Amino acid sequence: MISKLLSQTLYEQDYPQWLETTLEQLQAQDIENLDWEHLIEEIATLGN
């Protein structure tokens, strides 16, 4: 849960770093620590 809170803060404060961190988590298949809320939002935005 702490990782999720840190990711949300990272998303809001340093978007490029959030992207890099999220990519690393996806590549490592670290699904437990992904910032799902913002990741889903970003993917949905890509489709628009």
N, CA, C and O atoms as a GROMACS GRO file, in nm:
protein
  192
    1MET      N    1   0.082  -0.120   0.000
    1MET     CA    2   0.000   0.000   0.000
    1MET      C    3   0.086   0.126   0.000
    1MET      O    4   0.052   0.226  -0.063
    2ILE      N    5   0.198   0.120   0.070
    2ILE     CA    6   0.287   0.236   0.074
    2ILE      C    7   0.340   0.265  -0.066
    2ILE      O    8   0.348   0.382  -0.105
    3SER      N    9   0.376   0.161  -0.142
    3SER     CA   10   0.425   0.182  -0.277
    3SER      C   11   0.322   0.253  -0.363
    3SER      O   12   0.357   0.340  -0.444
    4LYS      N   13   0.196   0.217  -0.348
    4LYS     CA   14   0.090   0.282  -0.425
    4LYS      C   15   0.083   0.431  -0.390
    4LYS      O   16   0.069   0.515  -0.479
    5LEU      N   17   0.092   0.463  -0.263
    5LEU     CA   18   0.088   0.603  -0.222
    5LEU      C   19   0.208   0.678  -0.276
    5LEU      O   20   0.195   0.793  -0.319
    6LEU      N   21   0.325   0.615  -0.275
    6LEU     CA   22   0.444   0.678  -0.329
    6LEU      C   23   0.430   0.698  -0.479
    6LEU      O   24   0.471   0.802  -0.532
    7SER      N   25   0.373   0.601  -0.548
    7SER     CA   26   0.355   0.612  -0.693
    7SER      C   27   0.259   0.725  -0.727
    7SER      O   28   0.283   0.800  -0.822
    8GLN      N   29   0.152   0.738  -0.652
    8GLN     CA   30   0.058   0.846  -0.678
    8GLN      C   31   0.127   0.980  -0.659
    8GLN      O   32   0.108   1.071  -0.739
    9THR      N   33   0.206   0.991  -0.556
    9THR     CA   34   0.280   1.114  -0.533
    9THR      C   35   0.378   1.136  -0.647
    9THR      O   36   0.392   1.248  -0.696
   10LEU      N   37   0.446   1.031  -0.688
   10LEU     CA   38   0.541   1.040  -0.798
   10LEU      C   39   0.469   1.083  -0.926
   10LEU      O   40   0.520   1.167  -1.000
   11TYR      N   41   0.354   1.026  -0.953
   11TYR     CA   42   0.276   1.062  -1.072
   11TYR      C   43   0.245   1.211  -1.073
   11TYR      O   44   0.256   1.277  -1.176
   12GLU      N   45   0.208   1.263  -0.959
   12GLU     CA   46   0.170   1.404  -0.948
   12GLU      C   47   0.290   1.497  -0.948
   12GLU      O   48   0.280   1.611  -0.993
   13GLN      N   49   0.404   1.451  -0.900
   13GLN     CA   50   0.519   1.538  -0.883
   13GLN      C   51   0.624   1.526  -0.993
   13GLN      O   52   0.692   1.623  -1.025
   14ASP      N   53   0.637   1.406  -1.052
   14ASP     CA   54   0.743   1.384  -1.151
   14ASP      C   55   0.694   1.281  -1.252
   14ASP      O   56   0.727   1.163  -1.244
   15TYR      N   57   0.614   1.328  -1.348
   15TYR     CA   58   0.551   1.240  -1.446
   15TYR      C   59   0.653   1.156  -1.524
   15TYR      O   60   0.632   1.036  -1.539
   16PRO      N   61   0.762   1.215  -1.575
   16PRO     CA   62   0.859   1.132  -1.648
   16PRO      C   63   0.917   1.020  -1.560
   16PRO      O   64   0.937   0.908  -1.608
   17GLN      N   65   0.943   1.049  -1.435
   17GLN     CA   66   0.995   0.945  -1.344
   17GLN      C   67   0.889   0.840  -1.318
   17GLN      O   68   0.921   0.721  -1.308
   18TRP      N   69   0.763   0.881  -1.308
   18TRP     CA   70   0.653   0.785  -1.290
   18TRP      C   71   0.648   0.690  -1.410
   18TRP      O   72   0.631   0.570  -1.393
   19LEU      N   73   0.662   0.746  -1.532
   19LEU     CA   74   0.662   0.662  -1.652
   19LEU      C   75   0.775   0.560  -1.647
   19LEU      O   76   0.754   0.442  -1.674
   20GLU      N   77   0.894   0.604  -1.612
   20GLU     CA   78   1.009   0.514  -1.605
   20GLU      C   79   0.988   0.405  -1.500
   20GLU      O   80   1.015   0.287  -1.525
   21THR      N   81   0.940   0.444  -1.384
   21THR     CA   82   0.914   0.348  -1.277
   21THR      C   83   0.807   0.248  -1.317
   21THR      O   84   0.820   0.128  -1.292
   22THR      N   85   0.701   0.297  -1.379
   22THR     CA   86   0.592   0.210  -1.422
   22THR      C   87   0.641   0.112  -1.528
   22THR      O   88   0.604  -0.005  -1.524
   23LEU      N   89   0.721   0.158  -1.622
   23LEU     CA   90   0.777   0.070  -1.724
   23LEU      C   91   0.863  -0.039  -1.660
   23LEU      O   92   0.852  -0.156  -1.696
   24GLU      N   93   0.946  -0.001  -1.566
   24GLU     CA   94   1.031  -0.100  -1.496
   24GLU      C   95   0.945  -0.202  -1.422
   24GLU      O   96   0.976  -0.321  -1.423
   25GLN      N   97   0.839  -0.156  -1.357
   25GLN     CA   98   0.750  -0.247  -1.285
   25GLN      C   99   0.681  -0.343  -1.382
   25GLN      O  100   0.667  -0.461  -1.352
   26LEU      N  101   0.638  -0.293  -1.497
   26LEU     CA  102   0.574  -0.379  -1.597
   26LEU      C  103   0.673  -0.481  -1.651
   26LEU      O  104   0.639  -0.598  -1.665
   27GLN      N  105   0.793  -0.438  -1.682
   27GLN     CA  106   0.894  -0.529  -1.735
   27GLN      C  107   0.930  -0.638  -1.634
   27GLN      O  108   0.958  -0.752  -1.672
   28ALA      N  109   0.929  -0.603  -1.507
   28ALA     CA  110   0.959  -0.699  -1.401
   28ALA      C  111   0.836  -0.779  -1.359
   28ALA      O  112   0.843  -0.866  -1.272
   29GLN      N  113   0.723  -0.750  -1.422
   29GLN     CA  114   0.594  -0.812  -1.389
   29GLN      C  115   0.562  -0.793  -1.240
   29GLN      O  116   0.509  -0.883  -1.174
   30ASP      N  117   0.595  -0.676  -1.190
   30ASP     CA  118   0.571  -0.638  -1.050
   30ASP      C  119   0.431  -0.576  -1.040
   30ASP      O  120   0.416  -0.457  -1.014
   31ILE      N  121   0.330  -0.660  -1.059
   31ILE     CA  122   0.194  -0.608  -1.065
   31ILE      C  123   0.140  -0.564  -0.929
   31ILE      O  124   0.044  -0.488  -0.922
   32GLU      N  125   0.202  -0.610  -0.824
   32GLU     CA  126   0.155  -0.572  -0.690
   32GLU      C  127   0.182  -0.426  -0.658
   32GLU      O  128   0.110  -0.367  -0.577
   33ASN      N  129   0.283  -0.368  -0.719
   33ASN     CA  130   0.322  -0.231  -0.685
   33ASN      C  131   0.288  -0.128  -0.792
   33ASN      O  132   0.324  -0.011  -0.779
   34LEU      N  133   0.219  -0.170  -0.897
   34LEU     CA  134   0.181  -0.076  -1.000
   34LEU      C  135   0.080   0.027  -0.949
   34LEU      O  136  -0.002  -0.002  -0.863
   35ASP      N  137   0.089   0.144  -1.002
   35ASP     CA  138  -0.007   0.250  -0.974
   35ASP      C  139  -0.122   0.230  -1.074
   35ASP      O  140  -0.131   0.299  -1.176
   36TRP      N  141  -0.210   0.135  -1.042
   36TRP     CA  142  -0.315   0.094  -1.134
   36TRP      C  143  -0.406   0.208  -1.175
   36TRP      O  144  -0.442   0.220  -1.293
   37GLU      N  145  -0.444   0.290  -1.081
   37GLU     CA  146  -0.538   0.399  -1.110
   37GLU      C  147  -0.486   0.489  -1.222
   37GLU      O  148  -0.557   0.517  -1.318
   38HIS      N  149  -0.362   0.533  -1.209
   38HIS     CA  150  -0.307   0.623  -1.309
   38HIS      C  151  -0.267   0.550  -1.436
   38HIS      O  152  -0.277   0.606  -1.545
   39LEU      N  153  -0.224   0.426  -1.425
   39LEU     CA  154  -0.190   0.348  -1.544
   39LEU      C  155  -0.313   0.327  -1.631
   39LEU      O  156  -0.306   0.343  -1.753
   40ILE      N  157  -0.424   0.291  -1.571
   40ILE     CA  158  -0.548   0.273  -1.645
   40ILE      C  159  -0.592   0.404  -1.709
   40ILE      O  160  -0.634   0.407  -1.825
   41GLU      N  161  -0.580   0.512  -1.635
   41GLU     CA  162  -0.616   0.644  -1.688
   41GLU      C  163  -0.530   0.678  -1.810
   41GLU      O  164  -0.582   0.728  -1.910
   42GLU      N  165  -0.400   0.653  -1.803
   42GLU     CA  166  -0.310   0.683  -1.915
   42GLU      C  167  -0.341   0.598  -2.036
   42GLU      O  168  -0.340   0.648  -2.148
   43ILE      N  169  -0.370   0.469  -2.017
   43ILE     CA  170  -0.401   0.381  -2.129
   43ILE      C  171  -0.534   0.423  -2.192
   43ILE      O  172  -0.546   0.423  -2.314
   44ALA      N  173  -0.631   0.457  -2.111
   44ALA     CA  174  -0.761   0.503  -2.164
   44ALA      C  175  -0.743   0.630  -2.247
   44ALA      O  176  -0.809   0.646  -2.350
   45THR      N  177  -0.656   0.718  -2.204
   45THR     CA  178  -0.631   0.842  -2.275
   45THR      C  179  -0.566   0.815  -2.410
   45THR      O  180  -0.592   0.888  -2.506
   46LEU      N  181  -0.484   0.713  -2.419
   46LEU     CA  182  -0.419   0.678  -2.546
   46LEU      C  183  -0.521   0.642  -2.653
   46LEU      O  184  -0.498   0.664  -2.772
   47GLY      N  185  -0.633   0.586  -2.610
   47GLY     CA  186  -0.735   0.544  -2.705
   47GLY      C  187  -0.823   0.655  -2.756
   47GLY      O  188  -0.902   0.635  -2.848
   48ASN      N  189  -0.811   0.772  -2.698
   48ASN     CA  190  -0.896   0.885  -2.739
   48ASN      C  191  -0.834   0.968  -2.848
   48ASN      O  192  -0.893   1.066  -2.892
   0.00000   0.00000   0.00000
